[in-house]
Amino acid sequence: MLKKYHSAKIFLAVLVTIFVTIKPVAAGTQDKIIPTDKMWGERMALTLMQQSPKAWQMYYYKLLSGPKWDYPYGLVLLSFQKLYEKTGDEVYLEYSKQYVDDMVDAEGNIKNYQIEKFSLDMLNNGKILFLLYEKYGDGRYLKVMHTLRKQLEWQPRTKSGGFWHKKIYPYQMWLDGLYMASAYWAQYADHFGESERSFSDIAHQFILVNNMTRDNKTGLLLHAWDESKLQRWADPETGRSPEVWSRALGWYVMALVDTLEVFPEDHKDRQTLITILNNVSESIVKYQDKSGFWYQVTDKGDEFGNYLETSGTAMFSYAMAKGSRLGYLPKKYHKIALKAFKAIVDHHIEINPTNNELVLIKTVAGTGLGNSPYRPATFKYYVEEAVRPNDAHGLGAFILASVELGM
């Protein structure tokens, strides 16, 4: 009996592995050829829609968990909405609408969302609701925007006023959180006409993280800061984590340029945010590899095991291109962004010869700190995390950079 049970478990495990590793293919799409006369971002978006008929399926290795409200979907679908605004093709907007309609019930409640967990990650998807509400006027979208804003009213804070990344990460601020929450809040505050006080608080989040995570030797920002200094990964004197992770820094600079786009021109903190963006960008450029890429651990390109990583490179490309276009950064950054984007196209994109689908490679899947099993934030930890093809973190940033650069 035990032998039969053991065999059944192995068989089930094999079935599960096959199911979650084979990409989902919609009926009738197997023979579609991706056109090669479009921007790289469009080609990537068309690939993704062909592989994942519903947006929540883009994490194809998590299909068994079903639809989920989570930040990577917001990143990718925001890039789809930018494609819609660039091209006028409503197929990209509809793809984002489909996801929201799958995730929001008839009363405007988000499925699987628990506000009391106070996860900043949950706010990022709110960015795709503004255009959907403007276009379709569905009151459910408005309710969700207000619900996500309400979370920030009660979000736990450090003693210095910074949002905890999640309730399970007490007194910790991660660079990631600025993109998830502060950039969303800025968009919301601009859209609904919130007072100067809101923008002062938003600026405070950026300034506090910059001050507490900045490494004076490199000028780069470390991944996170623990105000309590209780985490094993935290420096006992500063509370900082030990390494610079390119994607975390990418989240931060993307959040800055997106926030500045809607930040009041006459606000007292606006110039401070622009100065931070310039200082951090100048430091980032110093560590750009001659190929155009940045490494997974940004400032340690010469250490064994480090590699040229796609999502961080794409995020830097987007932020520098947009910052240059909007006048927050000098024009030279457009050229730097272009070099990075071309490096991804030339070296980290593979093309299926049968149907021209794109595969974006060398994107680290997920990286964090603490929790269980414990993530120690060491160099070894960062370079040994799983790398996945067509991972949403890389896809969204790549499409955003493509639209920004018009390539």
Backbone torsions as a table, in degrees:
resi	resn	phi	psi	omega
1	MET	NA	-45.3	179.3
2	LEU	-61.2	-39.8	-179.6
3	LYS	-64.0	-42.2	178.9
4	LYS	-63.4	-41.0	-179.8
5	TYR	-62.9	-42.9	179.4
6	HIS	-63.4	-42.7	178.8
7	SER	-63.6	-39.7	179.3
8	ALA	-63.9	-39.7	178.7
9	LYS	-62.6	-42.6	179.6
10	ILE	-64.1	-44.0	179.9
11	PHE	-61.1	-43.1	179.4
12	LEU	-64.4	-40.2	179.2
13	ALA	-62.6	-39.4	178.3
14	VAL	-64.0	-44.0	178.7
15	LEU	-60.4	-44.4	179.8
16	VAL	-61.8	-44.2	-180.0
17	THR	-60.3	-44.4	178.8
18	ILE	-62.5	-43.4	-175.9
19	PHE	-63.6	-42.1	-174.1
20	VAL	-88.1	-7.8	-179.8
21	THR	-105.3	-17.1	175.3
22	ILE	-86.8	129.3	-177.4
23	LYS	-65.0	144.6	175.5
24	PRO	-72.8	137.1	-179.7
25	VAL	-127.4	126.1	179.4
26	ALA	-73.1	150.6	178.7
27	ALA	-59.6	131.4	176.1
28	GLY	86.2	-0.6	-177.3
29	THR	-101.5	-4.4	-172.3
30	GLN	-58.8	-33.6	-172.5
31	ASP	-101.2	6.6	-179.1
32	LYS	-70.5	137.7	179.3
33	ILE	-102.5	127.8	177.7
34	ILE	-73.5	123.0	-179.0
35	PRO	-65.0	144.3	-177.5
36	THR	-101.5	3.1	-178.5
37	ASP	-98.9	16.4	179.2
38	LYS	-109.9	168.5	175.2
39	MET	-57.7	153.0	179.3
40	TRP	-58.6	-36.5	179.1
41	GLY	-63.9	-39.7	176.8
42	GLU	-65.9	-42.6	179.7
43	ARG	-61.4	-38.6	177.7
44	MET	-68.4	-40.6	179.7
45	ALA	-64.8	-42.8	178.7
46	LEU	-64.9	-36.9	174.5
47	THR	-60.7	-47.5	-177.3
48	LEU	-63.1	-43.2	179.8
49	MET	-65.7	-33.5	178.5
50	GLN	-70.6	-38.9	-179.7
51	GLN	-78.1	-31.1	-175.7
52	SER	-130.6	86.8	-176.5
53	PRO	-54.7	-32.2	172.1
54	LYS	-110.4	139.4	-172.4
55	ALA	-60.2	-34.1	-178.1
56	TRP	-66.9	-12.7	179.5
57	GLN	-82.5	-2.7	-175.9
58	MET	-63.8	-25.3	170.9
59	TYR	-86.9	66.5	-168.1
60	TYR	-60.7	-22.4	178.8
61	TYR	-80.1	-0.6	177.2
62	LYS	-117.4	20.8	-174.3
63	LEU	-56.1	-33.5	-175.8
64	LEU	-63.7	-23.6	-179.4
65	SER	-82.3	-11.4	177.7
66	GLY	75.2	-172.4	-178.0
67	PRO	-57.5	143.6	-176.9
68	LYS	-143.9	139.0	175.0
69	TRP	-88.7	105.2	-175.3
70	ASP	-153.3	154.6	-169.3
71	TYR	-60.2	-33.9	-178.5
72	PRO	-61.5	-32.4	178.5
73	TYR	-66.2	-40.3	177.2
74	GLY	-62.6	-39.1	178.1
75	LEU	-61.7	-49.9	-178.0
76	VAL	-66.2	-44.0	-174.6
77	LEU	-74.0	-25.7	170.5
78	LEU	-64.5	-39.9	178.2
79	SER	-65.6	-33.4	175.3
80	PHE	-65.3	-39.6	178.6
81	GLN	-67.2	-35.1	175.3
82	LYS	-65.7	-36.1	174.5
83	LEU	-62.8	-41.8	177.6
84	TYR	-59.8	-45.3	-179.7
85	GLU	-66.0	-31.1	-179.7
86	LYS	-77.4	-40.9	-170.8
87	THR	-105.6	-22.4	-175.1
88	GLY	79.9	1.6	-178.6
89	ASP	-82.2	112.8	-173.8
90	GLU	-71.6	-9.6	179.1
91	VAL	-60.9	-32.3	179.9
92	TYR	-73.0	-38.9	176.9
93	LEU	-67.3	-41.6	-179.9
94	GLU	-62.2	-33.6	179.9
95	TYR	-64.4	-39.5	177.6
96	SER	-71.9	-37.0	178.5
97	LYS	-63.4	-41.7	180.0
98	GLN	-58.2	-42.2	-179.9
99	TYR	-62.8	-48.9	-178.9
100	VAL	-62.3	-41.6	180.0
101	ASP	-65.8	-29.0	174.6
102	ASP	-71.9	-27.8	-171.0
103	MET	-102.2	-11.5	-177.0
104	VAL	-119.7	128.6	-176.2
105	ASP	-82.2	-177.5	-173.8
106	ALA	-64.4	-24.0	179.3
107	GLU	-92.2	0.6	179.4
108	GLY	86.0	21.6	176.7
109	ASN	-95.8	138.6	-179.1
110	ILE	-83.5	125.0	178.5
111	LYS	-66.9	137.2	176.1
112	ASN	68.3	11.0	179.2
113	TYR	-97.1	129.8	178.5
114	GLN	-125.4	104.6	-174.0
115	ILE	-60.5	-32.1	-175.5
116	GLU	-69.8	-9.2	173.8
117	LYS	-77.9	-17.7	176.7
118	PHE	47.6	54.0	176.6
119	SER	-96.5	119.8	178.0
120	LEU	-62.5	-26.9	-179.6
121	ASP	-56.7	-31.4	-174.8
122	MET	-70.2	-15.0	-175.7
123	LEU	-84.1	-20.6	-172.7
124	ASN	-61.0	-37.1	-178.9
125	ASN	-63.5	-19.3	179.3
126	GLY	-61.0	-22.7	-177.4
127	LYS	-64.6	-25.8	-177.3
128	ILE	-86.0	-3.6	-175.8
129	LEU	-83.6	-25.2	-176.4
130	PHE	-62.2	-50.0	-179.5
131	LEU	-67.6	-37.6	179.6
132	LEU	-64.5	-41.3	179.5
133	TYR	-67.5	-41.1	178.2
134	GLU	-61.1	-39.0	-175.2
135	LYS	-79.7	-41.6	-170.5
136	TYR	-111.7	-17.0	177.5
137	GLY	64.9	23.5	-178.6
138	ASP	-78.3	120.1	-177.5
139	GLY	-62.2	-22.0	177.9
140	ARG	-62.6	-38.3	-179.1
141	TYR	-64.6	-39.7	178.9
142	LEU	-64.3	-41.6	179.6
143	LYS	-62.0	-41.9	179.7
144	VAL	-64.0	-42.5	177.9
145	MET	-57.2	-43.4	-179.9
146	HIS	-68.9	-36.3	178.5
147	THR	-62.3	-44.9	-179.5
148	LEU	-66.9	-36.5	176.7
149	ARG	-65.8	-37.6	179.5
150	LYS	-60.9	-35.3	179.3
151	GLN	-55.6	-40.1	-177.8
152	LEU	-67.1	-23.6	177.7
153	GLU	-64.4	-28.8	-174.7
154	TRP	-116.7	2.6	-179.4
155	GLN	-58.0	127.5	177.0
156	PRO	-58.8	147.8	-177.6
157	ARG	-128.3	156.5	169.7
158	THR	-69.0	166.4	178.1
159	LYS	-61.7	-24.0	179.2
160	SER	-90.5	6.2	171.9
161	GLY	94.2	9.2	179.5
162	GLY	-92.5	144.0	179.9
163	PHE	-68.0	133.8	168.9
164	TRP	-62.9	144.4	179.5
165	HIS	-64.3	-42.9	173.8
166	LYS	-151.5	162.3	177.3
167	LYS	-59.4	-33.5	-179.0
168	ILE	-77.4	-4.4	177.9
169	TYR	-119.9	70.6	-173.2
170	PRO	-62.6	136.9	176.3
171	TYR	61.7	21.0	-179.7
172	GLN	-111.3	134.7	170.9
173	MET	-115.7	126.8	177.0
174	TRP	-110.2	146.1	178.4
175	LEU	-56.2	-35.5	-179.3
176	ASP	-52.7	-38.6	-173.4
177	GLY	-63.1	-25.7	179.4
178	LEU	-66.6	-36.7	177.4
179	TYR	-72.8	-41.3	-176.1
180	MET	-66.7	-46.8	-169.0
181	ALA	-108.5	-52.3	-173.0
182	SER	-66.7	-39.4	177.9
183	ALA	-67.4	-36.1	175.4
184	TYR	-65.6	-45.9	-179.1
185	TRP	-59.9	-41.1	179.3
186	ALA	-61.0	-42.3	178.8
187	GLN	-65.3	-41.9	178.8
188	TYR	-65.0	-47.1	-178.1
189	ALA	-61.8	-38.4	177.2
190	ASP	-67.7	-44.5	-175.6
191	HIS	-66.5	-39.7	-175.2
192	PHE	-103.1	9.7	172.7
193	GLY	66.4	42.7	177.3
194	GLU	-70.3	164.1	-172.3
195	SER	-76.9	172.9	177.5
196	GLU	-58.1	-29.8	-179.0
197	ARG	-59.5	-39.5	178.8
198	SER	-62.3	-45.6	-178.8
199	PHE	-67.6	-30.6	175.3
200	SER	-65.3	-39.2	178.5
201	ASP	-68.3	-41.3	177.2
202	ILE	-60.1	-46.6	178.6
203	ALA	-61.4	-37.9	179.8
204	HIS	-59.0	-38.3	179.1
205	GLN	-60.5	-45.8	-179.9
206	PHE	-66.2	-45.0	-176.2
207	ILE	-67.0	-42.7	-179.8
208	LEU	-62.0	-47.8	179.6
209	VAL	-62.0	-42.4	177.9
210	ASN	-58.9	-46.3	-177.1
211	ASN	-67.5	-34.4	-173.1
212	MET	-91.0	-19.3	-178.2
213	THR	-111.1	-6.7	-174.8
214	ARG	-69.1	127.7	175.9
215	ASP	-89.3	116.6	-174.3
216	ASN	-65.0	-25.5	-178.9
217	LYS	-72.8	-43.1	-175.4
218	THR	-102.6	-22.1	-173.7
219	GLY	80.9	0.4	-180.0
220	LEU	-89.9	162.5	179.1
221	LEU	-100.3	130.8	177.3
222	LEU	-74.2	161.9	-169.4
223	HIS	-59.8	-40.0	-171.9
224	ALA	-156.7	169.7	179.4
225	TRP	-140.4	131.8	176.8
226	ASP	-110.6	106.9	-177.7
227	GLU	-60.8	-33.9	-178.1
228	SER	-76.8	-19.9	-178.5
229	LYS	61.5	26.2	-177.8
230	LEU	-93.1	-20.5	-178.9
231	GLN	-70.3	146.2	179.1
232	ARG	-62.3	-29.8	-178.8
233	TRP	-79.6	-10.8	-173.7
234	ALA	-85.0	134.8	173.6
235	ASP	-60.5	131.2	-174.9
236	PRO	-65.1	-19.4	-179.8
237	GLU	-97.8	-40.6	-174.5
238	THR	-104.6	-22.2	-175.2
239	GLY	80.6	2.0	-176.9
240	ARG	-80.6	150.4	170.7
241	SER	-75.7	160.7	-168.1
242	PRO	-84.4	-17.1	-170.7
243	GLU	-125.5	158.8	175.0
244	VAL	-99.9	114.2	179.4
245	TRP	-101.0	125.0	-172.8
246	SER	-59.5	-41.2	-177.5
247	ARG	-67.7	-37.9	177.6
248	ALA	-60.5	-45.1	178.3
249	LEU	-65.9	-33.1	175.3
250	GLY	-63.7	-43.4	175.4
251	TRP	-55.5	-43.4	-174.9
252	TYR	-65.5	-48.1	-177.5
253	VAL	-71.8	-32.1	173.5
254	MET	-63.9	-42.2	178.6
255	ALA	-61.3	-39.3	179.7
256	LEU	-62.4	-49.2	-176.5
257	VAL	-69.0	-35.6	178.8
258	ASP	-68.9	-38.1	178.6
259	THR	-69.1	-44.5	-180.0
260	LEU	-60.4	-29.9	-179.3
261	GLU	-61.3	-28.9	-178.8
262	VAL	-115.7	5.5	-176.4
263	PHE	-79.4	136.2	-177.5
264	PRO	-55.8	134.4	-177.6
265	GLU	-61.4	-32.5	-173.9
266	ASP	-98.8	10.8	-178.3
267	HIS	-75.1	140.8	-175.8
268	LYS	-61.5	-24.9	-176.3
269	ASP	-96.1	-3.4	-175.4
270	ARG	-59.7	-47.8	-178.0
271	GLN	-65.6	-32.7	177.1
272	THR	-62.2	-42.6	178.8
273	LEU	-65.1	-39.7	178.1
274	ILE	-64.6	-39.8	178.4
275	THR	-64.0	-43.0	177.2
276	ILE	-59.9	-45.5	179.6
277	LEU	-58.7	-43.7	-179.9
278	ASN	-66.4	-43.5	-178.6
279	ASN	-65.0	-45.2	-179.4
280	VAL	-67.1	-41.6	-179.6
281	SER	-63.3	-40.4	178.1
282	GLU	-61.1	-39.1	178.5
283	SER	-70.7	-39.4	179.4
284	ILE	-59.9	-43.8	-177.3
285	VAL	-59.8	-32.7	-179.2
286	LYS	-62.1	-22.2	-176.6
287	TYR	-108.8	13.0	175.2
288	GLN	-72.2	129.0	177.9
289	ASP	-67.3	154.7	-179.9
290	LYS	-59.3	-22.6	178.7
291	SER	-71.9	-20.7	-174.9
292	GLY	110.8	-17.2	-179.4
293	PHE	-82.8	168.8	163.9
294	TRP	-117.6	154.1	-178.4
295	TYR	-82.8	159.8	176.8
296	GLN	-54.1	-53.8	170.1
297	VAL	-95.8	108.1	-160.9
298	THR	-54.0	-45.4	-169.4
299	ASP	-100.9	12.0	-176.8
300	LYS	-128.6	48.2	-177.5
301	GLY	-63.0	-22.2	-176.8
302	ASP	-92.9	3.2	-178.8
303	GLU	-91.0	143.0	-176.5
304	PHE	-60.1	133.7	178.0
305	GLY	97.2	-21.2	178.3
306	ASN	-69.8	154.7	-176.9
307	TYR	-148.2	162.0	179.6
308	LEU	-78.1	114.2	-169.3
309	GLU	-105.1	142.5	-169.6
310	THR	-81.2	-47.5	-172.0
311	SER	-65.9	-44.2	177.8
312	GLY	-61.7	-41.8	178.2
313	THR	-61.0	-44.2	179.5
314	ALA	-65.9	-37.5	178.7
315	MET	-66.0	-43.3	176.7
316	PHE	-62.4	-40.1	179.6
317	SER	-60.5	-47.8	179.5
318	TYR	-61.2	-50.7	-175.7
319	ALA	-62.5	-40.8	-179.2
320	MET	-71.1	-38.9	178.1
321	ALA	-64.9	-45.9	-178.6
322	LYS	-70.1	-41.5	178.5
323	GLY	-60.9	-38.3	177.6
324	SER	-68.7	-44.2	-178.7
325	ARG	-61.8	-39.7	-176.5
326	LEU	-87.7	-1.8	174.2
327	GLY	87.4	10.1	177.1
328	TYR	-81.3	-26.9	179.9
329	LEU	-121.1	152.9	175.7
330	PRO	-60.3	157.7	-176.2
331	LYS	-61.0	-24.5	-178.4
332	LYS	-59.2	-23.9	-176.9
333	TYR	-71.4	-21.8	175.1
334	HIS	-63.1	-42.8	179.5
335	LYS	-64.9	-38.9	178.5
336	ILE	-65.0	-42.7	178.3
337	ALA	-62.8	-41.0	-179.6
338	LEU	-64.1	-41.9	178.4
339	LYS	-60.7	-41.5	179.8
340	ALA	-65.5	-44.3	-178.7
341	PHE	-64.5	-42.8	178.7
342	LYS	-63.0	-33.6	177.7
343	ALA	-63.1	-42.0	178.5
344	ILE	-62.5	-47.5	-178.9
345	VAL	-61.0	-42.6	-175.2
346	ASP	-76.1	-29.6	-170.4
347	HIS	-123.4	-23.3	-175.9
348	HIS	-117.5	17.5	172.5
349	ILE	-119.7	128.3	173.4
350	GLU	-111.7	144.6	-175.5
351	ILE	-117.6	125.9	176.8
352	ASN	-70.6	117.1	-175.9
353	PRO	-66.9	-17.3	-178.0
354	THR	-77.4	-45.1	-174.9
355	ASN	-132.3	8.1	178.1
356	ASN	65.8	16.2	173.6
357	GLU	-63.9	147.2	-178.6
358	LEU	-99.5	146.4	172.4
359	VAL	-124.6	118.8	178.0
360	LEU	-94.6	120.0	-173.1
361	ILE	-107.9	172.1	173.5
362	LYS	62.7	40.1	172.9
363	THR	-106.2	125.0	176.5
364	VAL	-69.9	136.9	-172.1
365	ALA	-73.3	-64.9	-178.4
366	GLY	-148.0	138.5	-177.8
367	THR	-142.7	132.2	-179.4
368	GLY	-146.5	-161.5	-178.1
369	LEU	-137.2	144.2	176.3
370	GLY	66.7	-144.9	179.5
371	ASN	64.7	-162.3	-177.1
372	SER	-137.5	126.2	-2.6
373	PRO	-63.9	149.0	-169.3
374	TYR	-68.2	131.1	178.2
375	ARG	-102.5	110.9	-166.5
376	PRO	-84.2	-4.7	178.0
377	ALA	64.4	25.0	177.3
378	THR	-84.5	164.1	175.2
379	PHE	-56.2	-45.5	-179.8
380	LYS	-58.1	-42.3	179.5
381	TYR	-61.3	-47.9	-176.5
382	TYR	-62.2	-42.0	-174.6
383	VAL	-81.7	-10.8	-179.9
384	GLU	-103.9	-0.5	175.5
385	GLU	-65.4	152.9	-175.6
386	ALA	-60.6	144.0	175.4
387	VAL	-115.5	131.9	-175.5
388	ARG	-129.1	145.4	173.9
389	PRO	-76.2	147.9	178.5
390	ASN	47.0	41.5	174.6
391	ASP	-76.2	142.0	-173.5
392	ALA	-57.8	-34.6	-179.9
393	HIS	-59.6	-40.7	178.7
394	GLY	-76.7	-40.3	-177.3
395	LEU	-60.0	-49.7	-177.5
396	GLY	-62.0	-45.6	-179.5
397	ALA	-66.1	-37.8	179.9
398	PHE	-64.4	-44.4	-179.6
399	ILE	-66.9	-41.3	176.9
400	LEU	-58.4	-44.8	179.7
401	ALA	-65.3	-39.9	178.5
402	SER	-59.2	-46.1	-179.5
403	VAL	-65.6	-43.5	-177.9
404	GLU	-63.0	-37.9	-178.1
405	LEU	-89.8	-11.6	-178.2
406	GLY	67.3	34.6	-177.5
407	MET	-117.8	NA	NA
